[in-house]
Amino acid sequence: MKTLRSILLYFLILVYVSGSIGMVVKPSFFLPFTPLSLLLTCAVFLLFQPVKQANYLLAFSGVALLGFLSEWIGVNTGLVFGDYWYGEALGPKFQGVPVLISLNWALLITAGLLTVASFLTHAVFTPLLASLLITGIDFLMEQCVSRLDYWYFNYGLAGFHNYLGWFLVSFLGAAIFYKPLHKGHFRVALIILLLQVLFFGTIFISNRLTL
Protein backbone atom coordinates (compact mmCIF):
# COMPACT_ATOMS: atom_id res chain seq x y z
CA MET A 1 0.00 0.00 0.00
CA LYS A 2 2.86 2.36 0.85
CA THR A 3 4.48 1.74 -2.55
CA LEU A 4 1.19 2.34 -4.37
CA ARG A 5 0.68 5.62 -2.53
CA SER A 6 4.17 6.77 -3.48
CA ILE A 7 3.60 5.85 -7.13
CA LEU A 8 0.33 7.77 -7.20
CA LEU A 9 1.99 10.80 -5.60
CA TYR A 10 4.74 10.81 -8.24
CA PHE A 11 2.09 10.39 -10.92
CA LEU A 12 0.20 13.38 -9.51
CA ILE A 13 3.37 15.48 -9.66
CA LEU A 14 3.82 14.41 -13.28
CA VAL A 15 0.20 15.37 -14.03
CA TYR A 16 0.71 18.86 -12.61
CA VAL A 17 4.04 19.43 -14.34
CA SER A 18 2.67 18.30 -17.72
CA GLY A 19 -0.59 20.16 -17.11
CA SER A 20 1.26 23.38 -16.26
CA ILE A 21 3.12 23.19 -19.56
CA GLY A 22 0.11 21.93 -21.48
CA MET A 23 -2.17 24.74 -20.33
CA VAL A 24 0.31 27.17 -21.85
CA VAL A 25 1.08 25.27 -25.06
CA LYS A 26 -2.30 23.69 -25.89
CA PRO A 27 -4.98 24.62 -23.32
CA SER A 28 -7.85 23.34 -25.49
CA PHE A 29 -6.53 19.78 -25.09
CA PHE A 30 -5.70 19.88 -21.37
CA LEU A 31 -8.61 21.96 -20.06
CA PRO A 32 -11.24 19.16 -20.27
CA PHE A 33 -9.13 17.09 -17.86
CA THR A 34 -9.57 19.64 -15.06
CA PRO A 35 -12.32 17.75 -13.14
CA LEU A 36 -10.32 14.50 -13.33
CA SER A 37 -7.19 16.28 -12.10
CA LEU A 38 -9.07 17.68 -9.13
CA LEU A 39 -10.51 14.26 -8.27
CA LEU A 40 -7.05 12.69 -8.56
CA THR A 41 -5.53 15.37 -6.34
CA CYS A 42 -8.18 14.78 -3.68
CA ALA A 43 -7.80 10.98 -3.84
CA VAL A 44 -4.01 11.08 -3.54
CA PHE A 45 -4.16 13.61 -0.70
CA LEU A 46 -6.64 11.51 1.28
CA LEU A 47 -4.60 8.32 0.76
CA PHE A 48 -1.91 9.85 2.96
CA GLN A 49 -4.25 11.17 5.65
CA PRO A 50 -5.79 9.42 8.70
CA VAL A 51 -9.06 8.64 6.89
CA LYS A 52 -9.67 5.58 9.08
CA GLN A 53 -10.62 8.01 11.82
CA ALA A 54 -14.33 8.69 11.33
CA ASN A 55 -14.08 12.24 12.60
CA TYR A 56 -11.44 13.04 9.96
CA LEU A 57 -13.67 12.20 7.00
CA LEU A 58 -16.60 13.95 8.65
CA ALA A 59 -14.49 17.06 9.16
CA PHE A 60 -13.14 16.97 5.59
CA SER A 61 -16.70 16.61 4.30
CA GLY A 62 -17.78 19.45 6.59
CA VAL A 63 -15.19 21.78 5.06
CA ALA A 64 -16.30 20.72 1.58
CA LEU A 65 -19.93 21.49 2.46
CA LEU A 66 -18.96 24.86 3.93
CA GLY A 67 -17.08 25.70 0.75
CA PHE A 68 -20.00 24.73 -1.46
CA LEU A 69 -22.53 26.69 0.60
CA SER A 70 -20.25 29.73 0.50
CA GLU A 71 -20.02 29.46 -3.28
CA TRP A 72 -23.78 28.97 -3.62
CA ILE A 73 -24.44 32.09 -1.58
CA GLY A 74 -21.68 33.91 -3.44
CA VAL A 75 -22.88 33.07 -6.95
CA ASN A 76 -26.53 33.76 -6.19
CA THR A 77 -26.17 36.91 -4.07
CA GLY A 78 -22.70 38.38 -4.62
CA LEU A 79 -22.37 38.81 -0.85
CA VAL A 80 -19.41 36.55 -0.13
CA PHE A 81 -16.89 37.05 -2.94
CA GLY A 82 -18.45 39.74 -5.12
CA ASP A 83 -20.39 39.33 -8.36
CA TYR A 84 -19.09 36.39 -10.39
CA TRP A 85 -20.17 33.30 -12.30
CA TYR A 86 -18.67 29.95 -13.21
CA GLY A 87 -17.53 28.75 -16.61
CA GLU A 88 -17.68 25.15 -17.81
CA ALA A 89 -14.17 23.85 -17.06
CA LEU A 90 -14.88 22.64 -13.51
CA GLY A 91 -17.61 20.22 -14.55
CA PRO A 92 -21.29 19.72 -13.67
CA LYS A 93 -23.01 22.45 -11.65
CA PHE A 94 -25.79 22.62 -9.12
CA GLN A 95 -27.62 25.96 -9.23
CA GLY A 96 -24.67 27.62 -10.91
CA VAL A 97 -21.93 26.14 -8.69
CA PRO A 98 -19.62 23.30 -9.86
CA VAL A 99 -20.05 20.37 -7.51
CA LEU A 100 -16.29 19.71 -7.49
CA ILE A 101 -15.49 23.18 -6.16
CA SER A 102 -16.34 21.78 -2.74
CA LEU A 103 -13.35 19.43 -3.01
CA ASN A 104 -11.09 22.32 -3.93
CA TRP A 105 -12.10 24.15 -0.75
CA ALA A 106 -11.59 21.04 1.39
CA LEU A 107 -8.18 20.36 -0.17
CA LEU A 108 -6.87 23.89 0.18
CA ILE A 109 -8.11 24.44 3.73
CA THR A 110 -6.94 21.05 5.00
CA ALA A 111 -3.58 21.22 3.21
CA GLY A 112 -3.06 24.78 4.44
CA LEU A 113 -3.93 23.79 7.99
CA LEU A 114 -1.55 20.81 7.91
CA THR A 115 1.27 22.86 6.41
CA VAL A 116 1.08 25.49 9.14
CA ALA A 117 0.55 22.85 11.84
CA SER A 118 3.90 21.31 10.86
CA PHE A 119 5.60 24.19 12.70
CA LEU A 120 2.81 25.77 14.79
CA THR A 121 -0.06 24.08 16.63
CA HIS A 122 -2.48 26.58 18.12
CA ALA A 123 -6.27 26.52 17.92
CA VAL A 124 -6.40 30.17 16.77
CA PHE A 125 -3.08 31.11 15.20
CA THR A 126 -2.73 27.96 13.10
CA PRO A 127 -6.10 28.50 11.33
CA LEU A 128 -5.27 32.21 11.02
CA LEU A 129 -1.95 31.63 9.27
CA ALA A 130 -3.45 28.83 7.16
CA SER A 131 -6.17 31.21 6.00
CA LEU A 132 -3.61 33.83 5.01
CA LEU A 133 -1.67 31.17 3.09
CA ILE A 134 -4.80 29.98 1.26
CA THR A 135 -5.84 33.54 0.44
CA GLY A 136 -2.37 34.11 -1.01
CA ILE A 137 -2.80 31.09 -3.27
CA ASP A 138 -6.22 32.40 -4.29
CA PHE A 139 -4.60 35.71 -5.27
CA LEU A 140 -2.38 33.79 -7.69
CA MET A 141 -5.32 31.74 -8.96
CA GLU A 142 -7.42 34.82 -9.64
CA GLN A 143 -4.89 36.05 -12.18
CA CYS A 144 -5.51 32.95 -14.32
CA VAL A 145 -9.04 31.62 -13.79
CA SER A 146 -10.81 33.49 -16.57
CA ARG A 147 -8.29 32.22 -19.11
CA LEU A 148 -8.97 28.69 -17.84
CA ASP A 149 -12.77 29.15 -17.98
CA TYR A 150 -13.03 28.47 -14.24
CA TRP A 151 -14.93 31.58 -13.14
CA TYR A 152 -15.42 35.20 -14.13
CA PHE A 153 -16.05 38.42 -12.20
CA ASN A 154 -18.56 40.91 -13.57
CA TYR A 155 -16.02 43.73 -13.40
CA GLY A 156 -12.90 41.87 -14.52
CA LEU A 157 -10.39 40.71 -11.91
CA ALA A 158 -11.34 39.91 -8.33
CA GLY A 159 -11.25 42.77 -5.84
CA PHE A 160 -10.76 43.13 -2.09
CA HIS A 161 -14.27 41.75 -1.47
CA ASN A 162 -13.22 38.40 -2.96
CA TYR A 163 -10.04 38.07 -0.93
CA LEU A 164 -11.79 39.03 2.28
CA GLY A 165 -14.40 36.37 1.53
CA TRP A 166 -11.72 33.76 0.87
CA PHE A 167 -9.96 34.61 4.11
CA LEU A 168 -13.13 34.49 6.21
CA VAL A 169 -14.43 31.23 4.73
CA SER A 170 -10.97 29.64 5.04
CA PHE A 171 -10.60 30.78 8.63
CA LEU A 172 -14.09 29.59 9.54
CA GLY A 173 -13.46 26.13 8.07
CA ALA A 174 -9.97 25.82 9.53
CA ALA A 175 -11.05 27.00 12.98
CA ILE A 176 -14.19 24.86 13.24
CA PHE A 177 -12.46 21.69 12.06
CA TYR A 178 -9.02 22.40 13.49
CA LYS A 179 -8.94 19.53 15.98
CA PRO A 180 -9.52 16.59 13.57
CA LEU A 181 -7.74 18.09 10.56
CA HIS A 182 -4.51 19.56 11.92
CA LYS A 183 -2.88 16.13 12.22
CA GLY A 184 -1.88 14.18 9.15
CA HIS A 185 0.82 13.92 6.50
CA PHE A 186 2.46 17.35 6.49
CA ARG A 187 4.80 16.69 3.56
CA VAL A 188 2.03 15.66 1.17
CA ALA A 189 -0.03 18.67 2.20
CA LEU A 190 2.88 20.96 1.34
CA ILE A 191 3.41 19.17 -1.98
CA ILE A 192 -0.26 19.70 -2.89
CA LEU A 193 0.02 23.42 -2.19
CA LEU A 194 3.31 23.71 -4.11
CA LEU A 195 1.73 21.94 -7.10
CA GLN A 196 -1.08 24.49 -7.04
CA VAL A 197 1.48 27.31 -7.00
CA LEU A 198 3.42 25.66 -9.83
CA PHE A 199 0.31 25.27 -11.97
CA PHE A 200 -1.15 28.74 -11.55
CA GLY A 201 2.25 30.39 -11.35
CA THR A 202 3.29 28.95 -14.72
CA ILE A 203 0.07 30.18 -16.34
CA PHE A 204 0.42 33.59 -14.68
CA ILE A 205 3.99 34.04 -15.93
CA SER A 206 2.91 32.92 -19.40
CA ASN A 207 0.10 35.49 -19.37
CA ARG A 208 2.50 38.26 -18.38
CA LEU A 209 5.01 37.33 -21.05
CA THR A 210 2.38 37.41 -23.79
CA LEU A 211 1.01 40.84 -22.85
CORDA-V823504 format. One line per field, one symbol per residue. ss: DSSP state (H for helix, E for strand, - for the rest). phi: phi as a letter, one per 30 degrees, with the letter a starting at -180 (. if undefined). Layout:
ss=???
phi=???
This chain:
ss=-HHHHHHHHHHHHHHHHHHHHHHHH-HHHHHHHHHHHHHHHHHHHHH------HHHHHHHHHHHHHHHHHHHHHHHH------EEE------EE--EE--HHHHHHHHHHHHHHHHH-------HHHHHHHHHHHHHHHHHH--------EEE--E---HHHHHHHHHHHHHHHHH-HHHH----HHHHHHHHHHHHHHHHHHHHHHHH--
phi=.ddddddddddddddddddddddddbddddeddeedddddedddeddccddddedddddddddddeddddddddddbiddcjdabcdcddjecbhiceedddddddddddddddddddbbcadcddddddddddddddededdbddddidabcecjddceedddddddddddddddceedcdcldddddddddddddedddddddddddcd
